[in-house]
Amino acid sequence: MTFQIIHFLTDLLKDPIIQLGFKEVIARELVRGILILFILLLSLFVYKITQGPFIKYLEKLSTNTNMQWDNYLVERRVFHRLLNFIPLILIYILIPPVLAKTNFLTFSQSLINALFIILAMMTLDAFLNAVLDIYAKTSISKEISIRPFVQVFKLVLYFVTVILLLSLILQKTPLYFLSGLGALTAVLMFVFKDVLMGFVAGIQLIANKMVAPKDWIEMPKYGADGDVIEITLTTVKVKNFDNTITTIPTYALINESFKNWRNMSLSGGRRIKRYVNIDISSIKFCNNEMLEKFRRVQLISGVIMERQEEIKLYNEKQSVDESTLVNGRRLTNIGIFRTYVEEYLKQHPMIHNEMTFLVRQLSPRENGLPIEIYVFCTDTNWANYEKVQADIFDHILAVVPEFELRVFQEPTGSDFQSLSK
């Protein structure tokens, strides 16, 4: 059908040209050139239609649907590249009848086939990018990254495209080129060493759920302390908290140790582990005046009365001589302070009471007796966590003198100045 139409148009155009005084051979070539130009202009017109009104209609249609995947296909220009096949198919159908029985037929067919291969590769590449965007919006993407696998698929796609293009240009079968790759295996292994190691490491990272996008990781060797923003075939990009970017080889996350804070975020509690050094010389037994003062503290008034009753019964049972402080059991200001800190943290709205909760003494040191607070904050956001922690220790440091204790610190210039006076 196509050949008959082209033959009819050739005869229709050839006769007027011959009548103008041109030879039949020249007239035939002129007609062929006119038809090729007409086909190219027709293809250009179809291209403008598909990439203009038609693609705008598809974009509008995608925005009106409830689905999101079609929006990503439009953004990644998948539909744009698919529609490019229409003018190319038009050329593929119309050019061979025009160039029939000429030396340019084989060249034109090879060129059109090469364009088909390149366009197919570009379409698949855009589709894979859209798949990554769609996958990034799913909940599972927070635990498993498929970017390394997509990149491997792209490498295979590019490799196959190059082989097919070479087979078209050199008029050889693809097997001809593949058979010659055996001798280059060692070279390819050396060149793509990082790619292969990264691919294997990527599989292990994903299979073991060791790291995923948006995880906070620490790897001091590479200066990494921030959120993972991208996991590729060969590298893992980390955006540090100072807004710098650190690039880590993927296989380094398998061969070396790193800290992942993901479970901290998922658990709903972030640890507060800090201590206050108490001057040992300020620690003492509580007298009646002190106990009366401490009983007015609402958080611990009930606890103090219970402890006093418990100690009184114990001392009476053991017939303790209370004329000397060292005999029997007595309350200390450091013990009551520790009890106060416990009660204060228990009623604090931002402290997790179902996780590890400790207010303990550490071993005395040259800089005093450390009272360590080991609890978990319910807000894992860094800024909020730091604010909660600061508020807690603001209060604890301010309340220490109320228990006739002193916070230990190294002597400062003002201390020496007061001594000199």
C-alpha positions as CSV (number, residue, x, y, z in Angstrom):
1,M,0.0,0.0,0.0
2,T,2.8,2.4,1.0
3,F,4.9,1.5,-2.0
4,Q,1.9,2.1,-4.3
5,I,1.2,5.5,-2.9
6,I,4.9,6.5,-3.1
7,H,5.0,5.2,-6.7
8,F,1.9,7.2,-7.6
9,L,3.3,10.4,-6.1
10,T,6.6,9.8,-7.9
11,D,4.9,9.5,-11.3
12,L,2.7,12.5,-10.5
13,L,5.6,14.8,-9.7
14,K,8.1,13.5,-12.2
15,D,6.2,14.4,-15.4
16,P,5.9,18.2,-14.7
17,I,9.7,18.2,-13.9
18,I,10.5,16.4,-17.2
19,Q,8.3,18.9,-19.0
20,L,10.6,21.7,-17.6
21,G,13.5,20.2,-19.5
22,F,15.1,18.0,-16.9
23,K,16.3,14.5,-17.8
24,E,14.3,11.5,-16.4
25,V,17.2,10.5,-14.1
26,I,17.6,13.9,-12.7
27,A,13.8,14.3,-12.4
28,R,13.5,11.0,-10.5
29,E,16.2,12.2,-8.0
30,L,14.5,15.6,-7.6
31,V,11.2,13.8,-6.9
32,R,13.0,11.6,-4.4
33,G,14.4,14.6,-2.6
34,I,11.1,16.3,-2.6
35,L,9.4,13.3,-1.1
36,I,12.1,12.9,1.6
37,L,11.7,16.6,2.5
38,F,7.9,16.1,2.6
39,I,8.3,13.1,4.9
40,L,10.6,15.0,7.2
41,L,8.3,18.0,7.4
42,L,5.3,15.7,8.0
43,S,7.3,14.0,10.8
44,L,8.2,17.4,12.2
45,F,4.6,18.4,12.2
46,V,3.5,15.2,14.0
47,Y,6.3,15.8,16.5
48,K,5.0,19.3,17.2
49,I,1.5,18.0,17.6
50,T,2.5,15.2,20.0
51,Q,4.9,17.4,22.0
52,G,2.5,20.3,22.1
53,P,-1.3,20.0,22.5
54,F,-1.2,16.2,23.0
55,I,1.4,16.2,25.8
56,K,-0.3,19.2,27.5
57,Y,-3.5,17.2,27.5
58,L,-1.7,14.3,29.2
59,E,-0.2,16.6,31.8
60,K,-3.6,18.1,32.6
61,L,-5.1,14.6,32.7
62,S,-2.4,13.4,35.2
63,T,-3.0,16.3,37.5
64,N,-6.7,15.6,37.7
65,T,-6.3,12.0,38.7
66,N,-6.1,10.8,42.3
67,M,-3.0,8.7,41.5
68,Q,0.5,10.1,42.0
69,W,2.5,7.8,39.8
70,D,1.3,9.4,36.6
71,N,2.6,12.8,37.9
72,Y,6.1,11.3,38.3
73,L,5.9,9.8,34.8
74,V,5.1,13.3,33.4
75,E,7.9,14.9,35.5
76,R,10.5,12.4,34.3
77,R,9.3,13.0,30.7
78,V,8.4,9.3,30.1
79,F,5.3,10.2,28.0
80,H,7.3,12.8,26.1
81,R,9.8,10.2,25.0
82,L,7.2,7.6,24.2
83,L,5.4,10.0,21.9
84,N,8.7,10.6,20.1
85,F,8.2,7.1,18.6
86,I,5.2,8.3,16.6
87,P,7.2,10.5,14.1
88,L,10.0,8.0,14.1
89,I,7.6,5.2,13.1
90,L,6.3,7.5,10.4
91,I,9.8,7.9,9.0
92,Y,10.4,4.2,9.3
93,I,7.4,3.4,7.2
94,L,7.7,6.1,4.6
95,I,11.4,6.4,3.9
96,P,12.2,2.8,2.6
97,P,9.7,3.0,-0.4
98,V,11.3,6.4,-1.4
99,L,14.8,5.1,-1.2
100,A,14.0,1.7,-2.7
101,K,16.6,0.4,-5.2
102,T,19.2,3.0,-4.0
103,N,22.5,2.8,-2.2
104,F,21.1,4.9,0.7
105,L,18.4,2.4,1.7
106,T,20.6,0.2,3.9
107,F,22.2,3.3,5.5
108,S,18.8,4.9,6.2
109,Q,17.4,1.8,7.7
110,S,20.5,1.4,10.0
111,L,20.2,5.0,11.0
112,I,16.5,4.7,11.8
113,N,17.1,1.5,13.8
114,A,19.8,3.2,15.7
115,L,17.5,6.0,16.6
116,F,14.9,3.5,17.7
117,I,17.5,1.9,20.0
118,I,18.6,5.2,21.5
119,L,15.1,6.4,22.0
120,A,14.1,3.1,23.7
121,M,17.1,3.4,26.0
122,M,16.2,7.0,26.9
123,T,12.6,6.0,27.6
124,L,13.6,3.2,29.8
125,D,16.1,5.4,31.6
126,A,13.3,8.0,32.3
127,F,10.9,5.3,33.4
128,L,13.5,3.9,35.9
129,N,14.0,7.5,37.3
130,A,10.2,7.7,37.7
131,V,10.2,4.3,39.5
132,L,12.8,5.7,42.0
133,D,10.6,8.7,42.6
134,I,7.5,6.6,43.1
135,Y,9.3,4.2,45.4
136,A,10.7,7.1,47.4
137,K,7.2,8.0,48.5
138,T,6.5,4.6,50.0
139,S,7.0,3.7,53.6
140,I,9.3,0.8,52.8
141,S,11.8,3.1,51.1
142,K,12.8,4.4,54.6
143,E,14.3,1.0,55.3
144,I,15.3,-0.4,51.9
145,S,16.9,1.6,49.0
146,I,16.6,0.2,45.5
147,R,18.8,2.9,43.9
148,P,21.9,0.6,43.6
149,F,19.8,-2.1,41.8
150,V,18.3,0.5,39.5
151,Q,21.8,1.8,38.7
152,V,23.0,-1.7,37.9
153,F,20.0,-2.2,35.6
154,K,20.9,1.1,33.9
155,L,24.5,0.0,33.4
156,V,23.2,-3.2,31.8
157,L,20.9,-1.1,29.6
158,Y,23.7,1.2,28.5
159,F,25.9,-1.7,27.8
160,V,23.3,-3.5,25.7
161,T,22.6,-0.2,23.8
162,V,26.2,0.2,22.9
163,I,26.5,-3.4,21.7
164,L,23.4,-3.1,19.5
165,L,24.6,0.2,18.1
166,L,28.0,-1.3,17.2
167,S,26.3,-4.3,15.6
168,L,24.2,-1.9,13.4
169,I,27.1,0.3,12.4
170,L,29.6,-2.5,11.7
171,Q,26.9,-4.9,10.4
172,K,27.9,-7.7,12.9
173,T,25.8,-9.8,15.1
174,P,25.8,-8.8,18.9
175,L,27.3,-12.3,19.6
176,Y,30.3,-11.2,17.7
177,F,31.1,-8.5,20.2
178,L,30.1,-10.5,23.2
179,S,32.5,-13.3,22.2
180,G,35.4,-10.8,22.3
181,L,34.6,-9.8,25.9
182,G,36.1,-12.9,27.3
183,A,39.6,-11.7,26.8
184,L,38.7,-8.3,28.4
185,T,37.2,-9.8,31.5
186,A,40.2,-9.1,33.7
187,V,40.4,-5.5,32.4
188,L,36.7,-5.0,33.0
189,M,37.0,-6.4,36.5
190,F,39.8,-3.9,37.3
191,V,38.0,-1.0,35.8
192,F,34.6,-1.7,37.4
193,K,36.1,-3.0,40.7
194,D,34.4,-0.2,42.8
195,V,31.1,-0.8,40.9
196,L,31.2,-4.5,41.6
197,M,32.2,-4.1,45.3
198,G,29.6,-1.4,45.7
199,F,26.9,-3.6,44.2
200,V,27.7,-6.5,46.5
201,A,27.9,-4.1,49.5
202,G,24.6,-2.5,48.5
203,I,22.9,-5.9,48.5
204,Q,24.3,-6.7,52.0
205,L,23.3,-3.2,53.3
206,I,19.8,-3.7,52.0
207,A,19.4,-7.3,53.0
208,N,20.5,-6.6,56.6
209,K,18.8,-3.2,56.7
210,M,22.0,-1.6,58.0
211,V,21.4,1.8,56.5
212,A,18.6,3.6,54.6
213,P,18.0,7.1,53.3
214,K,17.3,9.7,56.1
215,D,19.2,7.6,58.6
216,W,21.4,9.5,60.9
217,I,24.9,7.8,60.9
218,E,28.2,8.6,62.4
219,M,31.5,7.5,60.8
220,P,34.4,9.5,62.3
221,K,37.0,8.1,59.9
222,Y,35.3,9.8,56.9
223,G,34.1,12.8,58.9
224,A,30.5,11.7,58.5
225,D,27.9,12.8,61.1
226,G,24.5,13.5,59.6
227,D,21.6,12.2,57.6
228,V,22.0,9.8,54.6
229,I,20.6,11.5,51.6
230,E,21.5,9.1,48.8
231,I,22.7,5.5,48.5
232,T,24.2,4.8,45.1
233,L,26.0,1.9,43.5
234,T,29.4,3.1,44.6
235,T,28.9,5.8,47.2
236,V,26.7,6.8,50.2
237,K,26.2,10.5,50.5
238,V,25.8,11.9,54.0
239,K,24.6,15.5,54.7
240,N,26.4,16.5,57.9
241,F,24.8,18.8,60.4
242,D,27.1,21.6,59.3
243,N,25.5,21.3,55.8
244,T,28.6,19.8,54.3
245,I,28.4,16.6,52.2
246,T,30.5,13.5,53.0
247,T,30.8,10.8,50.4
248,I,31.6,7.3,51.8
249,P,32.4,4.2,49.6
250,T,29.5,1.8,49.9
251,Y,31.7,-1.1,50.7
252,A,33.3,0.8,53.6
253,L,29.9,0.5,55.4
254,I,30.4,-3.3,55.2
255,N,34.1,-3.5,56.0
256,E,34.2,-0.9,58.8
257,S,32.1,0.1,61.8
258,F,29.7,3.0,61.9
259,K,26.9,4.1,64.2
260,N,23.3,4.3,63.0
261,W,20.8,6.3,65.1
262,R,17.7,5.0,63.3
263,N,16.6,2.7,66.1
264,M,16.8,5.7,68.5
265,S,14.3,7.6,66.4
266,L,12.0,4.5,66.0
267,S,12.1,3.6,69.7
268,G,10.6,7.0,70.7
269,G,13.2,7.8,73.3
270,R,16.6,9.5,73.2
271,R,19.1,9.0,76.0
272,I,20.1,11.7,78.4
273,K,23.3,10.7,80.1
274,R,25.0,13.5,82.0
275,Y,26.2,14.0,85.6
276,V,26.6,16.8,88.1
277,N,29.8,16.8,90.2
278,I,29.0,17.4,93.9
279,D,31.6,18.8,96.2
280,I,32.3,16.0,98.6
281,S,33.0,18.4,101.5
282,S,29.4,19.6,101.3
283,I,27.9,16.1,102.0
284,K,26.6,15.6,105.5
285,F,23.9,14.1,107.7
286,C,20.6,15.9,108.0
287,N,19.7,17.5,111.3
288,N,16.1,18.2,112.4
289,E,16.2,21.7,111.0
290,M,17.2,20.4,107.6
291,L,14.6,17.7,107.6
292,E,11.9,20.2,108.5
293,K,13.0,22.4,105.6
294,F,13.1,19.4,103.1
295,R,9.6,18.3,104.2
296,R,8.3,21.5,102.8
297,V,9.4,20.4,99.3
298,Q,6.2,19.0,97.8
299,L,7.8,16.4,95.5
300,I,9.6,14.6,98.4
301,S,7.7,15.5,101.5
302,G,5.9,12.1,101.5
303,V,9.1,10.2,100.7
304,I,11.0,11.9,103.5
305,M,8.3,11.0,106.1
306,E,8.3,7.4,105.0
307,R,12.1,7.2,105.2
308,Q,12.1,8.8,108.6
309,E,9.6,6.3,109.9
310,E,11.5,3.4,108.4
311,I,14.8,4.6,109.9
312,K,13.2,5.3,113.3
313,L,11.8,1.7,113.4
314,Y,15.2,0.3,112.4
315,N,17.1,2.2,114.9
316,E,14.7,1.3,117.7
317,K,14.8,-2.3,116.8
318,Q,18.7,-2.3,116.8
319,S,18.8,-0.2,120.1
320,V,20.9,2.4,118.4
321,D,22.5,5.1,120.5
322,E,21.5,8.2,118.6
323,S,23.7,10.5,120.6
324,T,26.4,9.9,118.0
325,L,25.7,10.6,114.3
326,V,27.6,7.6,113.1
327,N,25.4,5.1,114.9
328,G,22.5,3.6,113.1
329,R,20.9,4.9,109.9
330,R,20.4,8.5,109.1
331,L,19.3,10.6,106.1
332,T,21.9,12.6,104.2
333,N,21.5,15.7,102.1
334,I,23.0,13.9,99.1
335,G,20.5,11.1,99.4
336,I,17.6,13.4,99.7
337,F,18.9,15.4,96.7
338,R,19.1,12.2,94.7
339,T,15.5,11.3,95.7
340,Y,14.4,14.8,94.7
341,V,16.0,14.5,91.3
342,E,14.3,11.1,90.8
343,E,10.8,12.5,91.7
344,Y,11.4,15.6,89.6
345,L,12.2,13.5,86.5
346,K,9.3,11.1,87.1
347,Q,6.8,13.9,86.9
348,H,8.6,15.6,84.0
349,P,6.3,15.3,80.9
350,M,9.2,14.8,78.5
351,I,10.9,11.9,80.3
352,H,10.1,8.3,79.2
353,N,9.2,6.4,82.4
354,E,9.0,3.0,80.6
355,M,12.6,3.1,79.5
356,T,15.8,2.9,81.5
357,F,15.5,5.4,84.4
358,L,18.4,5.9,86.7
359,V,19.7,8.6,89.0
360,R,22.8,7.1,90.5
361,Q,26.1,7.8,92.1
362,L,29.4,7.1,90.3
363,S,32.7,6.5,91.9
364,P,34.1,9.6,93.7
365,R,36.8,11.3,91.7
366,E,39.3,14.1,92.1
367,N,36.6,16.6,91.0
368,G,33.8,15.4,93.4
369,L,31.1,12.9,93.5
370,P,29.2,12.5,90.2
371,I,25.4,12.2,90.4
372,E,24.5,10.7,87.0
373,I,21.1,11.2,85.3
374,Y,20.5,8.3,82.9
375,V,17.0,8.7,81.4
376,F,15.3,8.9,78.0
377,C,13.6,11.9,76.5
378,T,10.4,11.3,74.6
379,D,11.2,13.8,71.9
380,T,14.0,12.5,69.6
381,N,14.3,15.7,67.5
382,W,17.8,17.0,68.1
383,A,16.8,20.6,68.8
384,N,13.9,19.7,71.1
385,Y,16.0,17.1,72.9
386,E,18.8,19.6,73.6
387,K,16.2,22.1,75.0
388,V,14.6,19.5,77.3
389,Q,18.1,18.4,78.5
390,A,19.2,22.0,79.1
391,D,16.0,22.8,81.0
392,I,16.4,19.8,83.3
393,F,20.0,20.6,84.2
394,D,19.2,24.3,84.6
395,H,16.8,23.3,87.3
396,I,19.1,20.7,88.9
397,L,22.1,23.0,89.1
398,A,19.9,25.8,90.5
399,V,18.4,23.5,93.2
400,V,21.6,22.0,94.5
401,P,22.3,24.8,97.1
402,E,18.8,24.2,98.5
403,F,20.1,20.9,99.8
404,E,23.1,22.5,101.4
405,L,25.3,21.0,98.7
406,R,27.8,22.6,96.3
407,V,28.6,21.8,92.7
408,F,32.3,21.2,92.2
409,Q,34.3,23.2,89.7
410,E,37.9,24.0,89.3
411,P,39.1,27.2,90.9
412,T,38.7,30.3,88.8
413,G,40.3,33.7,88.8
414,S,37.6,35.1,91.0
415,D,38.3,32.3,93.6
416,F,42.0,33.3,93.8
417,Q,41.1,37.0,93.9
418,S,38.8,36.4,96.9
419,L,41.6,34.4,98.6
420,S,44.0,37.3,98.1
421,K,41.6,39.7,99.8
